[in-house]
Amino acid sequence: MRPEEIRDMADADINQAIEELKDELFDLRMRGAYEELENPARVRLLRRDIARLKTIKGERERAREAKES
């Protein structure tokens, strides 16, 4: 997921995407504990996507706080 795509999303969509990616990451980790994953690099990509989403969410929150002050 590219940062430009994330910035075009609404706050609710970002929160939903974070939850969906966290669920997928959890499923991959559980599956990885019992069997070999087809694409182990997917775990890293999910973690990075979650971090990108949270970073942009934090930027928006800080911008809102700065406007209110």
PDB file with SEQRES, HELIX, SHEET and CRYST1 records, atoms N, CA, C and O in Angstrom:
SEQRES   1 A   69  MET ARG PRO GLU GLU ILE ARG ASP MET ALA ASP ALA ASP          
SEQRES   2 A   69  ILE ASN GLN ALA ILE GLU GLU LEU LYS ASP GLU LEU PHE          
SEQRES   3 A   69  ASP LEU ARG MET ARG GLY ALA TYR GLU GLU LEU GLU ASN          
SEQRES   4 A   69  PRO ALA ARG VAL ARG LEU LEU ARG ARG ASP ILE ALA ARG          
SEQRES   5 A   69  LEU LYS THR ILE LYS GLY GLU ARG GLU ARG ALA ARG GLU          
SEQRES   6 A   69  ALA LYS GLU SER                                              
HELIX    1 AA1 PRO A    3  ARG A    7  1                                   5    
HELIX    2 AA2 ASP A   11  TYR A   34  1                                  24    
HELIX    3 AA3 ALA A   41  GLU A   68  1                                  28    
CRYST1    1.000    1.000    1.000  90.00  90.00  90.00 P 1           1          
ATOM      1  N   MET A   1       0.847  -1.165   0.000  1.00  0.00           N  
ATOM      2  CA  MET A   1       0.000   0.000   0.000  1.00  0.00           C  
ATOM      3  C   MET A   1       0.898   1.235   0.000  1.00  0.00           C  
ATOM      4  O   MET A   1       1.818   1.358   0.810  1.00  0.00           O  
ATOM      5  N   ARG A   2       0.612   2.131  -0.914  1.00  0.00           N  
ATOM      6  CA  ARG A   2       1.422   3.331  -1.062  1.00  0.00           C  
ATOM      7  C   ARG A   2       0.870   4.449  -0.177  1.00  0.00           C  
ATOM      8  O   ARG A   2      -0.337   4.532   0.049  1.00  0.00           O  
ATOM      9  N   PRO A   3       1.768   5.314   0.324  1.00  0.00           N  
ATOM     10  CA  PRO A   3       1.310   6.420   1.186  1.00  0.00           C  
ATOM     11  C   PRO A   3       0.284   7.321   0.505  1.00  0.00           C  
ATOM     12  O   PRO A   3      -0.615   7.842   1.166  1.00  0.00           O  
ATOM     13  N   GLU A   4       0.407   7.510  -0.800  1.00  0.00           N  
ATOM     14  CA  GLU A   4      -0.553   8.363  -1.511  1.00  0.00           C  
ATOM     15  C   GLU A   4      -1.955   7.755  -1.451  1.00  0.00           C  
ATOM     16  O   GLU A   4      -2.948   8.466  -1.300  1.00  0.00           O  
ATOM     17  N   GLU A   5      -2.016   6.427  -1.572  1.00  0.00           N  
ATOM     18  CA  GLU A   5      -3.304   5.736  -1.491  1.00  0.00           C  
ATOM     19  C   GLU A   5      -3.914   5.898  -0.103  1.00  0.00           C  
ATOM     20  O   GLU A   5      -5.121   6.092   0.036  1.00  0.00           O  
ATOM     21  N   ILE A   6      -3.076   5.816   0.909  1.00  0.00           N  
ATOM     22  CA  ILE A   6      -3.560   5.921   2.285  1.00  0.00           C  
ATOM     23  C   ILE A   6      -4.061   7.330   2.566  1.00  0.00           C  
ATOM     24  O   ILE A   6      -5.087   7.506   3.224  1.00  0.00           O  
ATOM     25  N   ARG A   7      -3.347   8.329   2.074  1.00  0.00           N  
ATOM     26  CA  ARG A   7      -3.757   9.716   2.320  1.00  0.00           C  
ATOM     27  C   ARG A   7      -5.099  10.039   1.672  1.00  0.00           C  
ATOM     28  O   ARG A   7      -5.803  10.944   2.120  1.00  0.00           O  
ATOM     29  N   ASP A   8      -5.454   9.305   0.624  1.00  0.00           N  
ATOM     30  CA  ASP A   8      -6.747   9.512  -0.037  1.00  0.00           C  
ATOM     31  C   ASP A   8      -7.900   8.844   0.717  1.00  0.00           C  
ATOM     32  O   ASP A   8      -9.068   9.085   0.411  1.00  0.00           O  
ATOM     33  N   MET A   9      -7.569   8.007   1.699  1.00  0.00           N  
ATOM     34  CA  MET A   9      -8.593   7.273   2.445  1.00  0.00           C  
ATOM     35  C   MET A   9      -9.168   8.129   3.577  1.00  0.00           C  
ATOM     36  O   MET A   9      -8.507   9.034   4.087  1.00  0.00           O  
ATOM     37  N   ALA A  10     -10.397   7.826   3.953  1.00  0.00           N  
ATOM     38  CA  ALA A  10     -11.025   8.485   5.105  1.00  0.00           C  
ATOM     39  C   ALA A  10     -10.489   7.853   6.388  1.00  0.00           C  
ATOM     40  O   ALA A  10      -9.929   6.757   6.365  1.00  0.00           O  
ATOM     41  N   ASP A  11     -10.668   8.559   7.506  1.00  0.00           N  
ATOM     42  CA  ASP A  11     -10.189   8.046   8.795  1.00  0.00           C  
ATOM     43  C   ASP A  11     -10.805   6.689   9.131  1.00  0.00           C  
ATOM     44  O   ASP A  11     -10.111   5.789   9.604  1.00  0.00           O  
ATOM     45  N   ALA A  12     -12.098   6.543   8.887  1.00  0.00           N  
ATOM     46  CA  ALA A  12     -12.768   5.278   9.189  1.00  0.00           C  
ATOM     47  C   ALA A  12     -12.202   4.147   8.334  1.00  0.00           C  
ATOM     48  O   ALA A  12     -12.062   3.019   8.806  1.00  0.00           O  
ATOM     49  N   ASP A  13     -11.878   4.450   7.077  1.00  0.00           N  
ATOM     50  CA  ASP A  13     -11.301   3.438   6.193  1.00  0.00           C  
ATOM     51  C   ASP A  13      -9.916   3.020   6.666  1.00  0.00           C  
ATOM     52  O   ASP A  13      -9.547   1.849   6.575  1.00  0.00           O  
ATOM     53  N   ILE A  14      -9.156   3.980   7.168  1.00  0.00           N  
ATOM     54  CA  ILE A  14      -7.820   3.662   7.682  1.00  0.00           C  
ATOM     55  C   ILE A  14      -7.933   2.747   8.893  1.00  0.00           C  
ATOM     56  O   ILE A  14      -7.202   1.762   8.998  1.00  0.00           O  
ATOM     57  N   ASN A  15      -8.843   3.066   9.806  1.00  0.00           N  
ATOM     58  CA  ASN A  15      -9.027   2.220  10.992  1.00  0.00           C  
ATOM     59  C   ASN A  15      -9.455   0.818  10.598  1.00  0.00           C  
ATOM     60  O   ASN A  15      -8.981  -0.162  11.173  1.00  0.00           O  
ATOM     61  N   GLN A  16     -10.342   0.715   9.628  1.00  0.00           N  
ATOM     62  CA  GLN A  16     -10.815  -0.594   9.171  1.00  0.00           C  
ATOM     63  C   GLN A  16      -9.671  -1.375   8.520  1.00  0.00           C  
ATOM     64  O   GLN A  16      -9.534  -2.578   8.742  1.00  0.00           O  
ATOM     65  N   ALA A  17      -8.856  -0.696   7.722  1.00  0.00           N  
ATOM     66  CA  ALA A  17      -7.730  -1.360   7.066  1.00  0.00           C  
ATOM     67  C   ALA A  17      -6.723  -1.865   8.091  1.00  0.00           C  
ATOM     68  O   ALA A  17      -6.176  -2.957   7.940  1.00  0.00           O  
ATOM     69  N   ILE A  18      -6.479  -1.076   9.129  1.00  0.00           N  
ATOM     70  CA  ILE A  18      -5.555  -1.508  10.180  1.00  0.00           C  
ATOM     71  C   ILE A  18      -6.068  -2.787  10.834  1.00  0.00           C  
ATOM     72  O   ILE A  18      -5.307  -3.735  11.024  1.00  0.00           O  
ATOM     73  N   GLU A  19      -7.336  -2.819  11.173  1.00  0.00           N  
ATOM     74  CA  GLU A  19      -7.908  -4.008  11.820  1.00  0.00           C  
ATOM     75  C   GLU A  19      -7.843  -5.227  10.905  1.00  0.00           C  
ATOM     76  O   GLU A  19      -7.515  -6.323  11.361  1.00  0.00           O  
ATOM     77  N   GLU A  20      -8.150  -5.053   9.627  1.00  0.00           N  
ATOM     78  CA  GLU A  20      -8.112  -6.170   8.684  1.00  0.00           C  
ATOM     79  C   GLU A  20      -6.693  -6.703   8.532  1.00  0.00           C  
ATOM     80  O   GLU A  20      -6.485  -7.916   8.506  1.00  0.00           O  
ATOM     81  N   LEU A  21      -5.718  -5.808   8.430  1.00  0.00           N  
ATOM     82  CA  LEU A  21      -4.333  -6.244   8.292  1.00  0.00           C  
ATOM     83  C   LEU A  21      -3.832  -6.920   9.562  1.00  0.00           C  
ATOM     84  O   LEU A  21      -3.074  -7.887   9.488  1.00  0.00           O  
ATOM     85  N   LYS A  22      -4.244  -6.426  10.723  1.00  0.00           N  
ATOM     86  CA  LYS A  22      -3.854  -7.068  11.976  1.00  0.00           C  
ATOM     87  C   LYS A  22      -4.418  -8.487  12.057  1.00  0.00           C  
ATOM     88  O   LYS A  22      -3.735  -9.409  12.501  1.00  0.00           O  
ATOM     89  N   ASP A  23      -5.669  -8.654  11.623  1.00  0.00           N  
ATOM     90  CA  ASP A  23      -6.277  -9.985  11.619  1.00  0.00           C  
ATOM     91  C   ASP A  23      -5.530 -10.917  10.671  1.00  0.00           C  
ATOM     92  O   ASP A  23      -5.267 -12.072  11.008  1.00  0.00           O  
ATOM     93  N   GLU A  24      -5.191 -10.419   9.492  1.00  0.00           N  
ATOM     94  CA  GLU A  24      -4.456 -11.240   8.524  1.00  0.00           C  
ATOM     95  C   GLU A  24      -3.076 -11.600   9.060  1.00  0.00           C  
ATOM     96  O   GLU A  24      -2.617 -12.729   8.884  1.00  0.00           O  
ATOM     97  N   LEU A  25      -2.413 -10.652   9.711  1.00  0.00           N  
ATOM     98  CA  LEU A  25      -1.101 -10.907  10.292  1.00  0.00           C  
ATOM     99  C   LEU A  25      -1.196 -11.975  11.379  1.00  0.00           C  
ATOM    100  O   LEU A  25      -0.350 -12.865  11.457  1.00  0.00           O  
ATOM    101  N   PHE A  26      -2.223 -11.884  12.213  1.00  0.00           N  
ATOM    102  CA  PHE A  26      -2.414 -12.879  13.264  1.00  0.00           C  
ATOM    103  C   PHE A  26      -2.617 -14.270  12.655  1.00  0.00           C  
ATOM    104  O   PHE A  26      -2.035 -15.251  13.116  1.00  0.00           O  
ATOM    105  N   ASP A  27      -3.443 -14.336  11.624  1.00  0.00           N  
ATOM    106  CA  ASP A  27      -3.690 -15.628  10.966  1.00  0.00           C  
ATOM    107  C   ASP A  27      -2.409 -16.206  10.380  1.00  0.00           C  
ATOM    108  O   ASP A  27      -2.155 -17.405  10.494  1.00  0.00           O  
ATOM    109  N   LEU A  28      -1.606 -15.356   9.757  1.00  0.00           N  
ATOM    110  CA  LEU A  28      -0.346 -15.833   9.185  1.00  0.00           C  
ATOM    111  C   LEU A  28       0.604 -16.333  10.270  1.00  0.00           C  
ATOM    112  O   LEU A  28       1.268 -17.355  10.101  1.00  0.00           O  
ATOM    113  N   ARG A  29       0.662 -15.609  11.379  1.00  0.00           N  
ATOM    114  CA  ARG A  29       1.544 -16.039  12.470  1.00  0.00           C  
ATOM    115  C   ARG A  29       1.094 -17.384  13.049  1.00  0.00           C  
ATOM    116  O   ARG A  29       1.922 -18.246  13.345  1.00  0.00           O  
ATOM    117  N   MET A  30      -0.194 -17.553  13.205  1.00  0.00           N  
ATOM    118  CA  MET A  30      -0.698 -18.831  13.729  1.00  0.00           C  
ATOM    119  C   MET A  30      -0.424 -19.962  12.741  1.00  0.00           C  
ATOM    120  O   MET A  30       0.011 -21.044  13.136  1.00  0.00           O  
ATOM    121  N   ARG A  31      -0.677 -19.712  11.472  1.00  0.00           N  
ATOM    122  CA  ARG A  31      -0.435 -20.733  10.456  1.00  0.00           C  
ATOM    123  C   ARG A  31       1.055 -21.060  10.391  1.00  0.00           C  
ATOM    124  O   ARG A  31       1.435 -22.216  10.199  1.00  0.00           O  
ATOM    125  N   GLY A  32       1.903 -20.029  10.553  1.00  0.00           N  
ATOM    126  CA  GLY A  32       3.345 -20.235  10.518  1.00  0.00           C  
ATOM    127  C   GLY A  32       3.860 -21.052  11.678  1.00  0.00           C  
ATOM    128  O   GLY A  32       4.921 -21.670  11.580  1.00  0.00           O  
ATOM    129  N   ALA A  33       3.132 -21.066  12.767  1.00  0.00           N  
ATOM    130  CA  ALA A  33       3.546 -21.858  13.925  1.00  0.00           C  
ATOM    131  C   ALA A  33       3.328 -23.350  13.684  1.00  0.00           C  
ATOM    132  O   ALA A  33       4.001 -24.183  14.292  1.00  0.00           O  
ATOM    133  N   TYR A  34       2.398 -23.684  12.807  1.00  0.00           N  
ATOM    134  CA  TYR A  34       2.046 -25.088  12.593  1.00  0.00           C  
ATOM    135  C   TYR A  34       2.525 -25.644  11.261  1.00  0.00           C  
ATOM    136  O   TYR A  34       2.709 -26.853  11.123  1.00  0.00           O  
ATOM    137  N   GLU A  35       2.723 -24.785  10.295  1.00  0.00           N  
ATOM    138  CA  GLU A  35       3.156 -25.250   8.980  1.00  0.00           C  
ATOM    139  C   GLU A  35       3.999 -24.176   8.314  1.00  0.00           C  
ATOM    140  O   GLU A  35       4.039 -23.028   8.757  1.00  0.00           O  
ATOM    141  N   GLU A  36       4.660 -24.566   7.260  1.00  0.00           N  
ATOM    142  CA  GLU A  36       5.489 -23.615   6.534  1.00  0.00           C  
ATOM    143  C   GLU A  36       4.607 -22.700   5.686  1.00  0.00           C  
ATOM    144  O   GLU A  36       3.679 -23.150   5.014  1.00  0.00           O  
ATOM    145  N   LEU A  37       4.920 -21.416   5.736  1.00  0.00           N  
ATOM    146  CA  LEU A  37       4.141 -20.445   4.971  1.00  0.00           C  
ATOM    147  C   LEU A  37       4.568 -20.452   3.508  1.00  0.00           C  
ATOM    148  O   LEU A  37       5.743 -20.647   3.196  1.00  0.00           O  
ATOM    149  N   GLU A  38       3.607 -20.237   2.614  1.00  0.00           N  
ATOM    150  CA  GLU A  38       3.920 -20.163   1.191  1.00  0.00           C  
ATOM    151  C   GLU A  38       4.774 -18.940   0.895  1.00  0.00           C  
ATOM    152  O   GLU A  38       5.716 -19.004   0.106  1.00  0.00           O  
ATOM    153  N   ASN A  39       4.432 -17.809   1.543  1.00  0.00           N  
ATOM    154  CA  ASN A  39       5.144 -16.561   1.310  1.00  0.00           C  
ATOM    155  C   ASN A  39       5.467 -15.913   2.653  1.00  0.00           C  
ATOM    156  O   ASN A  39       4.707 -15.071   3.131  1.00  0.00           O  
ATOM    157  N   PRO A  40       6.584 -16.297   3.262  1.00  0.00           N  
ATOM    158  CA  PRO A  40       6.920 -15.733   4.569  1.00  0.00           C  
ATOM    159  C   PRO A  40       7.190 -14.230   4.531  1.00  0.00           C  
ATOM    160  O   PRO A  40       7.091 -13.569   5.565  1.00  0.00           O  
ATOM    161  N   ALA A  41       7.523 -13.681   3.382  1.00  0.00           N  
ATOM    162  CA  ALA A  41       7.770 -12.244   3.274  1.00  0.00           C  
ATOM    163  C   ALA A  41       6.483 -11.444   3.456  1.00  0.00           C  
ATOM    164  O   ALA A  41       6.531 -10.243   3.723  1.00  0.00           O  
ATOM    165  N   ARG A  42       5.339 -12.100   3.315  1.00  0.00           N  
ATOM    166  CA  ARG A  42       4.052 -11.422   3.470  1.00  0.00           C  
ATOM    167  C   ARG A  42       3.919 -10.867   4.895  1.00  0.00           C  
ATOM    168  O   ARG A  42       3.291  -9.827   5.092  1.00  0.00           O  
ATOM    169  N   VAL A  43       4.492 -11.538   5.871  1.00  0.00           N  
ATOM    170  CA  VAL A  43       4.436 -11.076   7.261  1.00  0.00           C  
ATOM    171  C   VAL A  43       5.097  -9.700   7.365  1.00  0.00           C  
ATOM    172  O   VAL A  43       4.546  -8.790   7.984  1.00  0.00           O  
ATOM    173  N   ARG A  44       6.259  -9.551   6.769  1.00  0.00           N  
ATOM    174  CA  ARG A  44       6.971  -8.280   6.806  1.00  0.00           C  
ATOM    175  C   ARG A  44       6.176  -7.189   6.085  1.00  0.00           C  
ATOM    176  O   ARG A  44       6.085  -6.062   6.572  1.00  0.00           O  
ATOM    177  N   LEU A  45       5.607  -7.519   4.935  1.00  0.00           N  
ATOM    178  CA  LEU A  45       4.826  -6.536   4.183  1.00  0.00           C  
ATOM    179  C   LEU A  45       3.612  -6.066   4.969  1.00  0.00           C  
ATOM    180  O   LEU A  45       3.279  -4.881   4.948  1.00  0.00           O  
ATOM    181  N   LEU A  46       2.951  -6.984   5.659  1.00  0.00           N  
ATOM    182  CA  LEU A  46       1.798  -6.613   6.474  1.00  0.00           C  
ATOM    183  C   LEU A  46       2.204  -5.680   7.606  1.00  0.00           C  
ATOM    184  O   LEU A  46       1.525  -4.691   7.878  1.00  0.00           O  
ATOM    185  N   ARG A  47       3.313  -5.998   8.263  1.00  0.00           N  
ATOM    186  CA  ARG A  47       3.777  -5.148   9.357  1.00  0.00           C  
ATOM    187  C   ARG A  47       4.101  -3.746   8.863  1.00  0.00           C  
ATOM    188  O   ARG A  47       3.802  -2.761   9.539  1.00  0.00           O  
ATOM    189  N   ARG A  48       4.703  -3.654   7.700  1.00  0.00           N  
ATOM    190  CA  ARG A  48       5.047  -2.341   7.147  1.00  0.00           C  
ATOM    191  C   ARG A  48       3.799  -1.560   6.746  1.00  0.00           C  
ATOM    192  O   ARG A  48       3.721  -0.351   6.963  1.00  0.00           O  
ATOM    193  N   ASP A  49       2.823  -2.255   6.159  1.00  0.00           N  
ATOM    194  CA  ASP A  49       1.578  -1.583   5.784  1.00  0.00           C  
ATOM    195  C   ASP A  49       0.853  -1.054   7.015  1.00  0.00           C  
ATOM    196  O   ASP A  49       0.320   0.055   6.994  1.00  0.00           O  
ATOM    197  N   ILE A  50       0.831  -1.844   8.086  1.00  0.00           N  
ATOM    198  CA  ILE A  50       0.196  -1.399   9.329  1.00  0.00           C  
ATOM    199  C   ILE A  50       0.921  -0.165   9.861  1.00  0.00           C  
ATOM    200  O   ILE A  50       0.283   0.790  10.305  1.00  0.00           O  
ATOM    201  N   ALA A  51       2.248  -0.184   9.817  1.00  0.00           N  
ATOM    202  CA  ALA A  51       3.028   0.960  10.291  1.00  0.00           C  
ATOM    203  C   ALA A  51       2.741   2.204   9.453  1.00  0.00           C  
ATOM    204  O   ALA A  51       2.611   3.300   9.997  1.00  0.00           O  
ATOM    205  N   ARG A  52       2.640   2.042   8.132  1.00  0.00           N  
ATOM    206  CA  ARG A  52       2.325   3.181   7.264  1.00  0.00           C  
ATOM    207  C   ARG A  52       0.960   3.767   7.616  1.00  0.00           C  
ATOM    208  O   ARG A  52       0.806   4.983   7.733  1.00  0.00           O  
ATOM    209  N   LEU A  53      -0.019   2.894   7.783  1.00  0.00           N  
ATOM    210  CA  LEU A  53      -1.367   3.354   8.129  1.00  0.00           C  
ATOM    211  C   LEU A  53      -1.371   4.110   9.450  1.00  0.00           C  
ATOM    212  O   LEU A  53      -1.979   5.174   9.559  1.00  0.00           O  
ATOM    213  N   LYS A  54      -0.692   3.562  10.455  1.00  0.00           N  
ATOM    214  CA  LYS A  54      -0.653   4.202  11.766  1.00  0.00           C  
ATOM    215  C   LYS A  54       0.096   5.532  11.715  1.00  0.00           C  
ATOM    216  O   LYS A  54      -0.275   6.477  12.411  1.00  0.00           O  
ATOM    217  N   THR A  55       1.144   5.613  10.901  1.00  0.00           N  
ATOM    218  CA  THR A  55       1.915   6.846  10.777  1.00  0.00           C  
ATOM    219  C   THR A  55       1.058   7.963  10.198  1.00  0.00           C  
ATOM    220  O   THR A  55       1.046   9.078  10.720  1.00  0.00           O  
ATOM    221  N   ILE A  56       0.345   7.665   9.125  1.00  0.00           N  
ATOM    222  CA  ILE A  56      -0.488   8.687   8.495  1.00  0.00           C  
ATOM    223  C   ILE A  56      -1.659   9.049   9.395  1.00  0.00           C  
ATOM    224  O   ILE A  56      -2.079  10.206   9.438  1.00  0.00           O  
ATOM    225  N   LYS A  57      -2.188   8.063  10.114  1.00  0.00           N  
ATOM    226  CA  LYS A  57      -3.261   8.345  11.083  1.00  0.00           C  
ATOM    227  C   LYS A  57      -2.743   9.305  12.165  1.00  0.00           C  
ATOM    228  O   LYS A  57      -3.441  10.244  12.546  1.00  0.00           O  
ATOM    229  N   GLY A  58      -1.542   9.074  12.647  1.00  0.00           N  
ATOM    230  CA  GLY A  58      -0.942   9.948  13.647  1.00  0.00           C  
ATOM    231  C   GLY A  58      -0.670  11.342  13.111  1.00  0.00           C  
ATOM    232  O   GLY A  58      -0.850  12.330  13.822  1.00  0.00           O  
ATOM    233  N   GLU A  59      -0.234  11.426  11.850  1.00  0.00           N  
ATOM    234  CA  GLU A  59      -0.010  12.737  11.237  1.00  0.00           C  
ATOM    235  C   GLU A  59      -1.305  13.539  11.210  1.00  0.00           C  
ATOM    236  O   GLU A  59      -1.309  14.730  11.521  1.00  0.00           O  
ATOM    237  N   ARG A  60      -2.393  12.893  10.843  1.00  0.00           N  
ATOM    238  CA  ARG A  60      -3.688  13.573  10.787  1.00  0.00           C  
ATOM    239  C   ARG A  60      -4.128  14.038  12.174  1.00  0.00           C  
ATOM    240  O   ARG A  60      -4.637  15.149  12.328  1.00  0.00           O  
ATOM    241  N   GLU A  61      -3.933  13.192  13.174  1.00  0.00           N  
ATOM    242  CA  GLU A  61      -4.326  13.557  14.536  1.00  0.00           C  
ATOM    243  C   GLU A  61      -3.511  14.753  15.035  1.00  0.00           C  
ATOM    244  O   GLU A  61      -4.058  15.662  15.659  1.00  0.00           O  
ATOM    245  N   ARG A  62      -2.205  14.751  14.761  1.00  0.00           N  
ATOM    246  CA  ARG A  62      -1.363  15.868  15.187  1.00  0.00           C  
ATOM    247  C   ARG A  62      -1.737  17.145  14.444  1.00  0.00           C  
ATOM    248  O   ARG A  62      -1.687  18.228  15.026  1.00  0.00           O  
ATOM    249  N   ALA A  63      -2.109  17.040  13.169  1.00  0.00           N  
ATOM    250  CA  ALA A  63      -2.514  18.207  12.396  1.00  0.00           C  
ATOM    251  C   ALA A  63      -3.812  18.786  12.956  1.00  0.00           C  
ATOM    252  O   ALA A  63      -3.970  20.004  13.037  1.00  0.00           O  
ATOM    253  N   ARG A  64      -4.746  17.905  13.346  1.00  0.00           N  
ATOM    254  CA  ARG A  64      -5.999  18.365  13.943  1.00  0.00           C  
ATOM    255  C   ARG A  64      -5.749  19.077  15.260  1.00  0.00           C  
ATOM    256  O   ARG A  64      -6.341  20.122  15.528  1.00  0.00           O  
ATOM    257  N   GLU A  65      -4.875  18.513  16.081  1.00  0.00           N  
ATOM    258  CA  GLU A  65      -4.552  19.124  17.368  1.00  0.00           C  
ATOM    259  C   GLU A  65      -3.897  20.490  17.163  1.00  0.00           C  
ATOM    260  O   GLU A  65      -4.169  21.423  17.919  1.00  0.00           O  
ATOM    261  N   ALA A  66      -3.055  20.617  16.169  1.00  0.00           N  
ATOM    262  CA  ALA A  66      -2.376  21.881  15.900  1.00  0.00           C  
ATOM    263  C   ALA A  66      -3.372  22.933  15.436  1.00  0.00           C  
ATOM    264  O   ALA A  66      -3.234  24.109  15.774  1.00  0.00           O  
ATOM    265  N   LYS A  67      -4.373  22.524  14.665  1.00  0.00           N  
ATOM    266  CA  LYS A  67      -5.400  23.470  14.213  1.00  0.00           C  
ATOM    267  C   LYS A  67      -6.241  23.979  15.368  1.00  0.00           C  
ATOM    268  O   LYS A  67      -6.634  25.145  15.402  1.00  0.00           O  
ATOM    269  N   GLU A  68      -6.517  23.077  16.327  1.00  0.00           N  
ATOM    270  CA  GLU A  68      -7.364  23.443  17.471  1.00  0.00           C  
ATOM    271  C   GLU A  68      -6.645  24.393  18.426  1.00  0.00           C  
ATOM    272  O   GLU A  68      -7.294  25.180  19.116  1.00  0.00           O  
ATOM    273  N   SER A  69      -5.329  24.331  18.473  1.00  0.00           N  
ATOM    274  CA  SER A  69      -4.573  25.175  19.412  1.00  0.00           C  
ATOM    275  C   SER A  69      -4.437  26.587  18.931  1.00  0.00           C  
ATOM    276  O   SER A  69      -3.829  27.415  19.610  1.00  0.00           O  
TER     277      SER A  69                                                      
END                                                                             
